[in-house]
Amino acid sequence: MTDITIFHNPKCGTSRNVLALIRHAGFEPRVVEYLKTPPTRDEIRALAAAAGEPLRALLREKEAVFAELGLADPGVGDDALLDAIEQHPILLNRPLVVTPLGTALCRPSEAVLELLPVGPLPPFTKSDGEVVHDSGRRRS
């Protein structure tokens, strides 16, 4: 059985599409609704490292609280970013997906295909009607 985890917000269309793509591939992931059960500071730091991204890359800049807290300032360090995410989990961008092939922020939703240890998959239709065709390219 393949261990797949998605940090998910059910109100987010991209997150719902990623979850549906994972299930389309035949997997039932561990779903972490991170607004109800936020990851710890160490987990967030580890997710960023596993994704090969700076912590700042995991922030959701469109949220009003991002601007309110002045998080666009490049001088705001990782500890302050972690404080902000801890106080406002909505700042964590989604969906983050962890599989045996790697960890990534899956935006756009078809980015999850590179992380799925099967393929290529048959075409998948996203909630907006867009059809996703799987090239079969996977991380190694």
N, C-alpha and C positions, 0 to 999 in steps of 0.2 A: 504494500500500500504506500502510495506517495504522500509525503507530508507537505501540504500546501497551506499557507496562511494568508488571509487577506485582511488588511486593516481597512474596514468598510464603513461607509456612511450610506445607509439605505435611501437617504433623500437625494443623493448625488447620482445623476444619470450615468456618468462615466463609471462610477463605482458599481452600479447595478449591471452595466454591460460587461465589466470585467468579471464579476461574479458569474454571470450567465455564460461567458466564454469558457471559464474554468469548468463549469458544469457541462457545457457542450463537449468539452474534451473528455468527459467521463470521470471527473474528480469531484469529490465533495470536500471542499476546503474547510479548515477551521476558520470561522468567521469571527473577527474581533470588531465589534461595533465600538470603535475607539472613543466615541463621544460618551458612551455609557461606561466603558472600561478603558480609560486612557492608559497607554503604555507608560512605563516609568521613564525617568530621565535617562537611565542607563540603556533601556530598550530603544529609546529614540536615537541615542548616540550610536548604538550598535546597528540599527537599521540604516542610518546614514552611511556608516562605514561599510556595511555589507553592500550597499547600493553603489559605493564608490563616489558618493556625492558629499559636498559640504553640507552641514546641517541646514544652512540657509536655503539650499535647494529643495528642502522638504517643507518649506513654509508656503502657506496659501496666502498669497499677496492680495487677493481680491476681497478678503474679509475686512470689514470696517475696522476691527480692532487692530489689524496690522498697521494701518495708518495712525490710528489713535495712540498706539504705543511707540510710534516713531521707528518701527522695525526696518524701514527701508534704508536707514542710515547704515552704511557699511561698517561704521565703527562699533556697532552693537555686536558684542562678542557672543560666543556660543553659550556661555552660562546665562546671559540675559535672554537669549533666544529660548533656551530650555525653560527658564522661569516663565516666559510668556506662554509657551506651549502647555506647560503644566497648569497654568491658571486659565488658559483658554484653549482647550484641545481642538477647537474648530480651526486653529491655525495650522494644524498638521495636515498637509496636503494628502489627498487620497486619489485612488486606492494604492496603498503599498502592498506588494505581493512578495512573499517569500516562498521559494520552491527549492528543490535540490539543485536546480540549474542557476540559481542566483536570486537576488533581491532587486526590485526596481519600483519606482513610482510609475505606474502604468497609465500614463496620459500621453497620447490618446489610448483608448481602451485596447486596441489591437496590439499594443506594446507587450501585453501579457503573453502573447503567442510565443515569443522568444524564450519564455521561462517554463513553458509546459513540456514535460518530458514525453510527449507523444506528437505524432503529426506525420504528414500534414492533415489538417482537419477539413471536413467538408465546409462549404461556405456557411457563414453565420450572419444573420440579419440583426443589426443593432436596433435598439428601441426607436430610433429616428428613421428607420427604414434603410439605412446604409448597409450594404452587403460587404462583409469582411472576407477576403480570400486569403487563406493561409499559404504562404510561400514554402513553409516547411523549415525555414531557417530557425535554428535554435542556438542558444548559448552552449558552449561546451565546457 
